[in-house]
Amino acid sequence: MTRRILVGLSAATVLVVAAVPAASAAPASVGFPTAQFPLGLRGVPARAHSAVAPGIDLFRVGSGKATEGWTVTVLMPNGRDHGSQADADAKAAEVQAAGETPIVTRFVRPGVADDPEREYFSVRIGRWTLKERAKADKLVAKLKKDDIRAKTDYLGDDGFETTGPWSMQVLMVDGRRFRGSYVASVGKSVAKRETTSSMSKQVNAIAGVNGGFFNIHTPKQLQGDPMGISVVGGRLLSEAVAGRSALILKGGTARITELKTQIGVSGGEGGGSAVQGINRAAAADELVVYTEEFGEKTAADGGAEAVVEAATGKVVKVRAAGGTVPRGTWVLHGSGATADWINQHAWTDWTLTLNTKVIDQRTGKAVPLTPDTHILGGSVGLVRNGTVKITAKADGHASVNMILRRHPRTLAGISRTGGLILATVDGRKPGEAVGASMVEAAKLMRWLGAKQAINLDGGGSTAMVVKHKVVNRPSDGRERTVGDALFITAR
């Protein structure tokens, strides 16, 4: 390579802007769209259709072709692949001193409904075809010897204009013909992760997809804990992240809204107290409730616990923290100041009442937690009332990686007539499946006819099962264990 450097915002700078798509009319009813594919070459996509059950159709969709290759991205001081212009210029100078030709690229992370567009810079070296990855990897190893951290990147993952290819699986449920139910499942316990196909067998599902995000930053034995609300059969198993989009399932109906939870315990001497969480690790001075679905021992953190008979509210035992949740009970766990509260207000044979309420933030009304009610926590809202409305910041996902970069996606939407649309977009398979950015995910769901749509967990978690068999291509090469899942059942 010639030893020169491309910097600044002049003609030598590469400018790439990804824009949020403009609104357009959605199909009038659930059914595969006749319009051209909304991404890339925008031709008529290849599709294969199969009838799964009355009112349930599966479409396998393919569009586009691979034209992207590999590049080497230099990491910024913060370890990310993008940063400020000053950081990019400094890194480019290091690369030039090492005898390579860096290119400083300015790009814009698109604005979304709750966060404006933002400008970033990256430093890259070279470009190789899809078959030449080894050359990029060799350069990364060379740079490492010069104390320059870098990585090999597939250009199709960037989130900028590409020709694909895209590979999708779409389940469409016609509410006018479907006579079954929608349910959520956490598997055999809240704490442990399971595969979507394993949970599918447990509920005898016709089909389904993986659910919301789960907590990978907690002890391994607790990583099945949903990062947001979970209601299974009318029982609140995980508290909401206030304002985060969620999917409410009741019988054969589904709707999307934003939720919050109010949880408290009352009784004993001196009134009650707020409860901060359900079935998760407790932070200092938090009250956390564990239900019999938890499936693990509570933490032995030096706190106190009250074991409460679920049917009567009677405190059957007060113990040091760290034990099982007996069947037919719930456990109130506290540490620090909240352990003191338990020791003062939860004596054996006293009565405690657990009060839980789920509030629909769009209406301000409580959601009745009847036995046929299931709630699955989502993450970023994508479509609202037929218009793209990406609420990434509210969900803590306003980063370049979450909004702009392409990943495998699991998406859920509701059509104008109340039909359920579930889609998986395969990705992280260079030359075969490019995935979707958050912006592209919103556009895809509108194309499929969603009036409302949300993003569920994606990446290696993305999985769709039909009759307990995985029908997409998970990016890990195998099905990942997850926290919860959404299923379509016959009953």
N, C-alpha and C positions, 0 to 999 in steps of 0.2 A: 504493500500500500504506500502511496505517497504520503509524506509527512506534512500534513496540513490540518488546520482546525477550522471547523465551521461553527460560528457562534453568533449570538445577538439576535435581533428581530428583523434583520434585513432580508434580502432575497436569499441569503445563504441559510436562513432558518426555515425549517419545515414547520408549517402551521397546519394543524389538524383540529377541526372542530366537529364534535358530535352533537347533533341537535335533537331535542325532543320532538317527536313527530306531531304534526298538526292533527286535529280531531277530524274524524270522518264518520259517516253513518255506519252503525253496527247492523248486522243482519237482524231481521225481525223475529226470528225464532231459533231455537237450538237446531243445529244442523251444520254440516261442513260447508264452509264458505265457497262461493263460486268466484270470488275476486282473486286476482293474482296474489301470489305470496308477497308479503309486505316488506321483505328484507332482500338485500343483495340485488340479484339480477331481475327480480320481480316478475318471473315467468309463472306459468301454471305449474304448481308443484306436482311431483309424483306422489301418488297416495295409494294405499291399500286399505280396504275396508273389510271389517268383519263384525257381524252381529254377535255380541257377547251374550245378551239375554234380552227379553222384551223391554224395549225402551232404552237399552244400553248399547252403544256402538263404539267400536275402537277403530281409530284411523292411525295408520303409520304414514308419516309425511316426510318427504325428502325434497330438498331444493338446493340449487346452487352447485358450485364446483370449487375445488381447492386451487387457489392461485398463490397463496402465501407461502413464505419460507421462514427462515430463522435469522435472528440477529443476536447480538450480545448487548445486554443492558448493564451499565455501570451503576452500582448501588451508591446512594447518597449517604452522607454521614449518619442519618437516622436509620439506615438499613433499608429504606424504601427504594423503589425504582423511579421515583420522581421527587422533585423538591423545588426550591426557589431558583431563580436565575443565577444568583450569586453562587449557590452550591453547585449548580450544574456547570458554570464556567470554571470553577475551581477544579472540579473532577475532570473536566475536559482537558485542562492544562496538565493534570497528572497523566492522563492517557497519552497526550501528545509527547510528554517527556519520556514515556515508555516506548515510543516509536510507533504508535498507532494513530489512526485518523479518526477522531471522534466527531460525531454529529450531535449538536445540541438541538433538541426538538422542543418547540413550544406547543403545548396542546391545552385544550379547554375541557375540563370536566363539566358536562352539561348542567345547567340549572334545573332544579326540580321544584315541586310545589312549595316546599318549605325551606329551600336553601338555594341561593343564587349560584350562577356558574362561577367556576374558579379556575385560575390560570396556574399551570405547572410547567416544569421543564424536565426533560430527561436527557441522558447522554447515552448514545448508542454507537456501536462500531460494526460496520459490515452488514452484508446481507447474503444469505445462502439459500439454495433451493431446499425443498422438503427432504430430499435425499442426502443433503450435505450437513446434517446436524453435527457430525463428528468434527467438522472444521470449526464450528462455533464453540463446541466444548473444548477444543484444543486451545483456542484463544483465551477462554475463561481460565484455564489452567495456567497459561503463560502470564496473564495479568495477576493471578494470585501470587506468583513468584515476585512480582513487583509491588506487593502489598496493596493491590487494587482489587476490591471485591466486585464481582460481576456475576451475571447469570446468563444462561441461554434462554431466550424467549421465542415462542412461536408468535409471529406477527398477527395471526388470526385472532389471538386472545386479546389484542389491544382494546377493541371496542370501536375502532375507526371503521371506515368503509371497507367492506370485504365482499367477496363473491360466495362465501360460505366454505364448505357445505353445511347445511342444517339438517338435522335428523330429529324428528319429534314423534311422540306418541300422544294421542288425544283420546280421552274418554268423554263421550257426550251422553248425558242422561236426560231423556225427554220426560219431564215431570207429568205430562199428560198420559203417558203410557206406562211409566215405571210404577210398580206397586210395592216396592220394598222400602228400605230405610237406609239412612246414612248414619254411621256411627264413628266415634273416635275410639282408639285403643292405646293404652300404654304398655300392652303386653301383660306378662305375668306379674309385674310390679312396677312401681314408679321409678325406683332407684336404678334398676338394671336396664341396659339397652338391649334391644332385640332387632332382628331384621324385619323389614316390612312383610316379607313372605311368611315368616313365622307367626307374626301377629294375625295375618290374613287367615291362616289355618285355625287359629284359636277362636275367631269370630265367625268362621265359615263364610268368608266374604266372597262375593262375585268378582270384585275388583277393588283396587285402591291405590293410594300413593303414600309415600312418606309424609310426615307431618311437619311441625315447626322445629325451630332450633332447640338444641339441648345443651346443657351446661358442661362443656369440656374443661372448664377451669375449676372444677370441684374435685374432691377425691374420686378416684377411679370407680369405686363401688357405688357412687352416687350419680354417675354421669348420664343416667337416663332422665334426670330431672329436666322437665320442659322449661325453656327460657320464656315463660309467659303462661297464659292461662291454659288450664286443662280441666275439662268437665267430662266425666264418663258416666253415663247412666244417671245423670242428675247429681252426681257427687263431685264437689270441687276438690281436685287433687293437686292443683298448682295455682298460685295467685297470678293475677294479670300484671303485665307491665302497663301501667296506666296510659291509655290513649293508643295503644298498639292495636292494629287491625286484627280481627279474629273471624273465624267462620263458625256461625251458630247453626247446628244441625238439629232438626226436630222431626222425627219420622222421616218422610220423604221430601222434606223441604230444607232449604239452606239459604242463609243470608249472611252478608258481610257487614260488619260494623266495628266501631272502636269501643273497647270495654275497660272498665276498672273494677276492682274488687274492694269490698269493705269487710274486714274480718275482725271479730272481737270475741272476748270471752267474758262472761258475767257470772255472778254468784259469789258464794263465800262471803266473808266479812269485808266490807269496804268497797263494794261495787265491782267494776270490771276493768278491763284493759284491752287496748288494741293488740292484735296479733299481726306480726310482720310477714309471716310466710307459712307455706304449707308444703310439707314433704321435701324440704331442702336443707342444706347445711345452714346452721344458725350463726350469724355474726355476733359479736359481743353485745350484750344487753338487749338482744332480740328475743321475743316470744315467737316460737314456731310450733305449729301443730303437725303431728304425724298421724296419718290415718292407717288403717290396717292394710291398705294397698301399697304402703311404702316399701315393704319387702326387705328392709335392712335394719341393722341395729342403729339406734340413735347414737350420736357422738358422745363419748365419755370426756366431756370438756370441763369437768369440775362443777357443772351446773346442777340444777334440780329438775325433776320431772313429776308430773301427776298423771297417773293412768286412770282414764275416765271411761266408765261403762257407757257406750254409745246410746243405748236405748233409754237410759234413765238419767244420764248426766252425773251419776254417783261416782265420786272419787274412790276407787278401790285400792289405790296404793300411791304413796309418795316415795320416790326413790332418788338415789343419785343418778345423774345423767349417764346414759349408756345402757341400752337394753332393747329388747324386741317390742313390737306393738302387738299385743295379744289380739286374736280375732274377736270382733265385737266391741273393740275399745278404740279410743284415740288417746294420744299422749301429748300433753302440753309440756314443752321443753323451754327452759330458760337458763341463761347464764349471766353472771354478774348481777346487775340490779334486778333483772327479771327473774332470776333464781330466788332472790329475796321475796319478790311478789308471790311466787308459787308457795314458798314456805309460810307466808302469812295468810294466803287466801285459799289454799287448796288442801285442806286437811282431809284425812281419810273419813269417809262417810258424808262429807259435805257434797253439795251439788254445784256443778259448773255447767254452764250452757254455752255452746259454741254457736256464734251467730255469723253466718256467711251471706253475703249479698253480692251479686254481679250486676253492675250498672251499665246499661247501654248509653254511651256518651252522646250518641246522635239524638236520642229521644229523652234522655234523663230518667228513664224508667228502669225498674228492676227486671231482670230476665228470670222468669220462673224456672227453677231447677227441678223440673219434673223428671220421672224416670226415663222418658224418651228424649231428654235433652242431652246433647253432646256439644262441647265447644273445643275447637282446636285453635291454638294460638298461631297466628301467622307472623309476618314481619312487615315488610314494606307494602303499603297500599300502592296499587298500580293504576287501577281504573275506578273512577267514581262517577256514577250516573252517565256512563257512556263516554266520558272524557278522560284522557290521560291525566292522572293526578298521582304523582309519585311522592310519597311522604317518607323519604329516606331519613331525613334528619330526626324526625319525631321517633323513629325506630332505632336511632343510633347507627345508621348505615349510610351516612352521607360521604363515605370515602370514595376515592378514585377506584379502588378495588371492587367495591360493592356496586357502585352506580355504572361505571364505564366499562370495566373489564368484563370479558365474556367468561361465563362459567356454565356448567350444567344447572338447569333450573327446574324446580317443581312449582307449578302455578295452579291456582284455583280461581274459578270465576262463576258468576251467575248470569244467565242470559236474560233478555228482556221479559221472557215468559216464565222465568223461574227455573229453567233447566240448569243442571250442574255441568260445568266444563272443567275437566282436570287434564293438565298437560305436563309432560316431561320433555325437556329439551336436552338432548345429550351434548356433552362437550368434553374439552380437554383431551380430544383425540385428533391430533393434527392430521389434516388431510382427509378425515372421515366425518368429524362432527365438531363444529366450532363453538357451540353453546350460544348464549345470548347475554347481552348487557341488560341492566335493569330497564333501560330505555327501550331496548328491543323487546324485552319480555312484555312490557305494557302494550307495545304495538301488536305483538303476536296475539295477545288476549283479546284486543279489540277486533282484530281480523277474524278471530274465532267466534265472535259474537257476544263477548262478555260486556254486560252493562256495569258490573262491579267485578273487580279482580284483585287478588293479593298474591304476593310472593311467599312461598313456604321455604323450608330449608332446601338448600341446593348442594352444589359441589358433589363430592363423593356420596352424599346422602340421597341424592335423587334416585328414586326407584318407583316404577309402576308395576303392579302385579295384576294379572288376570288369571283367575282360577288358581291362585297361589303360585303362579309362575312369573318370574321377572320378564317383562317384555321390552324394556329399554336396555341400554348398554351402560351400566354404571362405570364412572370414570376410573374407579380403583381397580377395575377388572373383576370385581366381585361385589356382592351386595354388602353394604355397610350396616352395622347395627345402629339403630336410631332411638330417639326417645319416645315418639308416638307416631301414629299414622291415622289416615282417614280411609274409611271403607264404605263400599256399597254392598248391602246385604239383601237377601231375598225376603227376610221377615220384617 
